[in-house]
C-alpha cells in the first residue's frame, strides 16, 4: 500500500507540474489549486502511514493538512470567480 501511494504521489507531482505550466496564467487556476490539494492530501496520508512517527512527521502532518485546507479554499474561490 505504501509503495502504491508513493507512486500516486509521484504521478500527482508530475500532473501538478504540467497543470501549473498550462493553466496558471488562465482563468482556470482552480485546477492548479485542486491538484496541489490532492498532492497535499496524499502526502498527509503517506506521512500518517509512518510507523514510529517522530516529531518531524507530526510537523509534516500539520503543514500538509494546513496546505490542503488552504488550497481547497483557494480553489473554491477561484472557481467562483471564474464562473
OpenMM code with the backbone's topology and positions (N, CA, C; nanometers):
from openmm import Vec3, app, unit

residues = "UNK UNK UNK UNK UNK UNK UNK UNK UNK UNK UNK UNK UNK UNK UNK UNK UNK UNK UNK UNK UNK UNK UNK UNK UNK UNK UNK UNK UNK UNK UNK UNK UNK UNK UNK UNK UNK UNK UNK UNK UNK UNK UNK UNK UNK UNK UNK UNK UNK UNK UNK UNK UNK UNK UNK UNK UNK UNK UNK UNK UNK UNK UNK UNK UNK UNK UNK UNK UNK UNK UNK UNK UNK UNK UNK UNK UNK UNK UNK UNK UNK UNK UNK".split()
positions = [
    Vec3(0.0818, -0.1195, 0.0000),
    Vec3(0.0000, 0.0000, 0.0000),
    Vec3(0.0861, 0.1258, 0.0000),
    Vec3(0.1936, 0.1246, 0.0775),
    Vec3(0.2796, 0.2422, 0.0856),
    Vec3(0.3473, 0.2694, -0.0482),
    Vec3(0.3889, 0.1632, -0.1175),
    Vec3(0.4535, 0.1825, -0.2473),
    Vec3(0.3567, 0.2370, -0.3507),
    Vec3(0.2341, 0.1881, -0.3502),
    Vec3(0.1328, 0.2372, -0.4442),
    Vec3(0.1021, 0.3836, -0.4160),
    Vec3(0.0932, 0.4186, -0.2890),
    Vec3(0.0669, 0.5570, -0.2517),
    Vec3(0.1834, 0.6469, -0.2928),
    Vec3(0.3044, 0.5979, -0.2785),
    Vec3(0.4211, 0.6753, -0.3213),
    Vec3(0.4206, 0.6962, -0.4726),
    Vec3(0.3794, 0.5959, -0.5476),
    Vec3(0.3682, 0.6101, -0.6929),
    Vec3(0.2612, 0.7135, -0.7282),
    Vec3(0.1484, 0.7106, -0.6569),
    Vec3(0.0440, 0.8115, -0.6792),
    Vec3(0.0955, 0.9519, -0.6486),
    Vec3(0.1785, 0.9658, -0.5456),
    Vec3(0.2358, 1.0964, -0.5117),
    Vec3(0.3254, 1.1450, -0.6243),
    Vec3(0.4069, 1.0575, -0.6791),
    Vec3(0.4946, 1.0955, -0.7900),
    Vec3(0.4130, 1.1353, -0.9123),
    Vec3(0.3111, 1.0564, -0.9461),
    Vec3(0.2263, 1.0863, -1.0620),
    Vec3(0.1527, 1.2190, -1.0416),
    Vec3(0.1026, 1.2420, -0.9215),
    Vec3(0.0329, 1.3669, -0.8921),
    Vec3(0.1279, 1.4850, -0.8992),
    Vec3(0.2513, 1.4674, -0.8524),
    Vec3(0.3505, 1.5739, -0.8621),
    Vec3(0.3797, 1.6112, -1.0065),
    Vec3(0.3889, 1.5112, -1.0937),
    Vec3(0.4103, 1.5373, -1.2359),
    Vec3(0.2898, 1.6087, -1.2956),
    Vec3(0.1701, 1.5656, -1.2574),
    Vec3(0.0478, 1.6312, -1.3063),
    Vec3(0.0400, 1.7760, -1.2583),
    Vec3(0.0793, 1.8007, -1.1336),
    Vec3(0.0797, 1.9376, -1.0815),
    Vec3(0.1716, 2.0250, -1.1664),
    Vec3(0.2876, 1.9725, -1.2024),
    Vec3(0.3816, 2.0492, -1.2847),
    Vec3(0.3187, 2.0876, -1.4185),
    Vec3(0.2605, 1.9910, -1.4873),
    Vec3(0.2036, 2.0197, -1.6188),
    Vec3(0.0795, 2.1083, -1.6097),
    Vec3(-0.0026, 2.0871, -1.5090),
    Vec3(-0.1216, 2.1715, -1.4937),
    Vec3(-0.0820, 2.3139, -1.4568),
    Vec3(0.0192, 2.3283, -1.3712),
    Vec3(0.0661, 2.4631, -1.3370),
    Vec3(0.1229, 2.5330, -1.4606),
    Vec3(0.1936, 2.4586, -1.5419),
    Vec3(0.2533, 2.5174, -1.6611),
    Vec3(0.1465, 2.5597, -1.7621),
    Vec3(0.0391, 2.4823, -1.7718),
    Vec3(-0.0631, 2.5089, -1.8731),
    Vec3(-0.1713, 2.6059, -1.8245),
    Vec3(-0.2161, 2.5944, -1.6992),
    Vec3(-0.3339, 2.6684, -1.6551),
    Vec3(-0.3075, 2.7794, -1.5540),
    Vec3(-0.1829, 2.8032, -1.5138),
    Vec3(-0.1607, 2.9029, -1.4097),
    Vec3(-0.1829, 3.0460, -1.4574),
    Vec3(-0.1792, 3.0692, -1.5874),
    Vec3(-0.1985, 3.2047, -1.6393),
    Vec3(-0.3320, 3.2201, -1.7115),
    Vec3(-0.4239, 3.1286, -1.6854),
    Vec3(-0.5559, 3.1361, -1.7462),
    Vec3(-0.6590, 3.1635, -1.6373),
    Vec3(-0.7847, 3.1547, -1.6751),
    Vec3(-0.8896, 3.1722, -1.5752),
    Vec3(-0.9261, 3.0402, -1.5072),
    Vec3(-0.8497, 2.9357, -1.5315),
    Vec3(-0.8749, 2.8052, -1.4705),
    Vec3(-0.7711, 2.7736, -1.3630),
    Vec3(-0.7398, 2.8716, -1.2799),
    Vec3(-0.6407, 2.8488, -1.1746),
    Vec3(-0.6919, 2.7545, -1.0670),
    Vec3(-0.8215, 2.7320, -1.0629),
    Vec3(-0.8762, 2.6382, -0.9658),
    Vec3(-0.8252, 2.4962, -0.9906),
    Vec3(-0.7927, 2.4624, -1.1154),
    Vec3(-0.7343, 2.3311, -1.1439),
    Vec3(-0.5992, 2.3158, -1.0749),
    Vec3(-0.5215, 2.4226, -1.0741),
    Vec3(-0.3923, 2.4213, -1.0055),
    Vec3(-0.4132, 2.4007, -0.8565),
    Vec3(-0.5077, 2.4739, -0.7993),
    Vec3(-0.5333, 2.4629, -0.6562),
    Vec3(-0.5803, 2.3236, -0.6169),
    Vec3(-0.6691, 2.2659, -0.6949),
    Vec3(-0.7214, 2.1343, -0.6594),
    Vec3(-0.6177, 2.0236, -0.6766),
    Vec3(-0.5289, 2.0361, -0.7768),
    Vec3(-0.4248, 1.9331, -0.7903),
    Vec3(-0.3210, 1.9449, -0.6793),
    Vec3(-0.2900, 2.0660, -0.6386),
    Vec3(-0.1990, 2.0831, -0.5250),
    Vec3(-0.2646, 2.0311, -0.3977),
    Vec3(-0.3954, 2.0527, -0.3819),
    Vec3(-0.4673, 1.9996, -0.2660),
    Vec3(-0.4630, 1.8472, -0.2657),
    Vec3(-0.4786, 1.7849, -0.3820),
    Vec3(-0.4694, 1.6398, -0.3912),
    Vec3(-0.3302, 1.5918, -0.3515),
    Vec3(-0.2279, 1.6605, -0.3978),
    Vec3(-0.0913, 1.6243, -0.3617),
    Vec3(-0.0689, 1.6360, -0.2113),
    Vec3(-0.1187, 1.7413, -0.1514),
    Vec3(-0.1036, 1.7584, -0.0066),
    Vec3(-0.1801, 1.6512, 0.0708),
    Vec3(-0.2967, 1.6136, 0.0219),
    Vec3(-0.3734, 1.5074, 0.0883),
    Vec3(-0.3001, 1.3738, 0.0801),
    Vec3(-0.2412, 1.3439, -0.0349),
    Vec3(-0.1646, 1.2195, -0.0492),
    Vec3(-0.0420, 1.2197, 0.0403),
    Vec3(0.0261, 1.3337, 0.0491),
    Vec3(0.1408, 1.3435, 0.1396),
    Vec3(0.0987, 1.3298, 0.2853),
    Vec3(-0.0157, 1.3848, 0.3190),
    Vec3(-0.0707, 1.3723, 0.4539),
    Vec3(-0.0952, 1.2250, 0.4873),
    Vec3(-0.1596, 1.1544, 0.3967),
    Vec3(-0.1891, 1.0120, 0.4194),
    Vec3(-0.0611, 0.9315, 0.4281),
    Vec3(0.0341, 0.9599, 0.3407),
    Vec3(0.1607, 0.8847, 0.3408),
    Vec3(0.2385, 0.9091, 0.4699),
    Vec3(0.2369, 1.0309, 0.5196),
    Vec3(0.3059, 1.0609, 0.6449),
    Vec3(0.2384, 0.9915, 0.7620),
    Vec3(0.1066, 0.9806, 0.7576),
    Vec3(0.0353, 0.9105, 0.8653),
    Vec3(0.0705, 0.7621, 0.8681),
    Vec3(0.1175, 0.7077, 0.7571),
    Vec3(0.1496, 0.5660, 0.7494),
    Vec3(0.2869, 0.5315, 0.8082),
    Vec3(0.3667, 0.6330, 0.8401),
    Vec3(0.4967, 0.6056, 0.9004),
    Vec3(0.4763, 0.5397, 1.0359),
    Vec3(0.5553, 0.4358, 1.0625),
    Vec3(0.5257, 0.3589, 1.1833),
    Vec3(0.5718, 0.4257, 1.3112),
    Vec3(0.6993, 0.4396, 1.3388),
    Vec3(0.7171, 0.5280, 1.4544),
    Vec3(0.7165, 0.6702, 1.4021),
    Vec3(0.6173, 0.7441, 1.4393),
    Vec3(0.6015, 0.8814, 1.3919),
    Vec3(0.6814, 0.9719, 1.4846),
    Vec3(0.7846, 1.0348, 1.4319),
    Vec3(0.8671, 1.1221, 1.5136),
    Vec3(0.8194, 1.2664, 1.5028),
    Vec3(0.8930, 1.3572, 1.5604),
    Vec3(0.8494, 1.4966, 1.5676),
    Vec3(0.8407, 1.5599, 1.4295),
    Vec3(0.9307, 1.5238, 1.3408),
    Vec3(0.9247, 1.5823, 1.2065),
    Vec3(0.8041, 1.5293, 1.1290),
    Vec3(0.7612, 1.4071, 1.1598),
    Vec3(0.6404, 1.3524, 1.0994),
    Vec3(0.5169, 1.4303, 1.1412),
    Vec3(0.5121, 1.4656, 1.2699),
    Vec3(0.3988, 1.5454, 1.3171),
    Vec3(0.3978, 1.6835, 1.2526),
    Vec3(0.5148, 1.7426, 1.2359),
    Vec3(0.5228, 1.8737, 1.1700),
    Vec3(0.4771, 1.8616, 1.0246),
    Vec3(0.5186, 1.7546, 0.9563),
    Vec3(0.4761, 1.7330, 0.8173),
    Vec3(0.3262, 1.7150, 0.8084),
    Vec3(0.2677, 1.6422, 0.9030),
    Vec3(0.1228, 1.6215, 0.9042),
    Vec3(0.0492, 1.7541, 0.9207),
    Vec3(0.0954, 1.8363, 1.0129),
    Vec3(0.0295, 1.9648, 1.0377),
    Vec3(0.0378, 2.0547, 0.9143),
    Vec3(0.1572, 2.0670, 0.8557),
    Vec3(0.1723, 2.1569, 0.7418),
    Vec3(0.1031, 2.1042, 0.6165),
    Vec3(0.1056, 1.9748, 0.5931),
    Vec3(0.0341, 1.9203, 0.4773),
    Vec3(-0.1167, 1.9359, 0.4954),
    Vec3(-0.1647, 1.9181, 0.6169),
    Vec3(-0.3069, 1.9388, 0.6438),
    Vec3(-0.3486, 2.0838, 0.6226),
    Vec3(-0.2671, 2.1754, 0.6722),
    Vec3(-0.2972, 2.3176, 0.6528),
    Vec3(-0.2882, 2.3572, 0.5057),
    Vec3(-0.1896, 2.3046, 0.4352),
    Vec3(-0.1766, 2.3353, 0.2923),
    Vec3(-0.2940, 2.2787, 0.2134),
    Vec3(-0.3401, 2.1596, 0.2502),
    Vec3(-0.4572, 2.1015, 0.1843),
    Vec3(-0.5788, 2.1921, 0.2013),
    Vec3(-0.6037, 2.2337, 0.3236),
    Vec3(-0.7196, 2.3199, 0.3512),
    Vec3(-0.7073, 2.4526, 0.2755),
    Vec3(-0.5880, 2.5114, 0.2762),
    Vec3(-0.5674, 2.6392, 0.2077),
    Vec3(-0.5888, 2.6254, 0.0574),
    Vec3(-0.5390, 2.5177, -0.0027),
    Vec3(-0.5544, 2.5001, -0.1465),
    Vec3(-0.6988, 2.4728, -0.1857),
    Vec3(-0.7713, 2.4007, -0.1023),
    Vec3(-0.9129, 2.3777, -0.1319),
    Vec3(-0.9906, 2.5092, -0.1249),
    Vec3(-0.9619, 2.5901, -0.0239),
    Vec3(-1.0293, 2.7198, -0.0118),
    Vec3(-0.9955, 2.8090, -0.1309),
    Vec3(-0.8671, 2.8139, -0.1691),
    Vec3(-0.8279, 2.8947, -0.2847),
    Vec3(-0.8902, 2.8421, -0.4139),
    Vec3(-0.9008, 2.7106, -0.4266),
    Vec3(-0.9637, 2.6526, -0.5444),
    Vec3(-1.1105, 2.6867, -0.5538),
    Vec3(-1.1803, 2.6820, -0.4424),
    Vec3(-1.3233, 2.7166, -0.4419),
    Vec3(-1.3419, 2.8641, -0.4754),
    Vec3(-1.2563, 2.9498, -0.4190),
    Vec3(-1.2654, 3.0930, -0.4518),
    Vec3(-1.2380, 3.1181, -0.5994),
    Vec3(-1.1365, 3.0510, -0.6538),
    Vec3(-1.1042, 3.0691, -0.7959),
    Vec3(-1.2162, 3.0158, -0.8841),
    Vec3(-1.2792, 2.9078, -0.8420),
    Vec3(-1.3897, 2.8513, -0.9184),
    Vec3(-1.5087, 2.9461, -0.9207),
    Vec3(-1.5374, 3.0079, -0.8073),
    Vec3(-1.6481, 3.1030, -0.8007),
    Vec3(-1.6196, 3.2268, -0.8835),
    Vec3(-1.4944, 3.2724, -0.8853),
    Vec3(-1.4587, 3.3921, -0.9608),
    Vec3(-1.4669, 3.3657, -1.1107),
    Vec3(-1.4268, 3.2458, -1.1537),
    Vec3(-1.4240, 3.2162, -1.2968),
    Vec3(-1.5621, 3.1895, -1.3554),
    Vec3(-1.6609, 3.1662, -1.2727),
    Vec3(-1.7955, 3.1378, -1.3243),
    Vec3(-1.8714, 3.2616, -1.3583),
] * unit.nanometer
topology = app.Topology()
chain = topology.addChain("A")
for resn in residues:
    res = topology.addResidue(resn, chain)
    for name in ("N", "CA", "C"):
        topology.addAtom(name, app.Element.getBySymbol(name[0]), res)
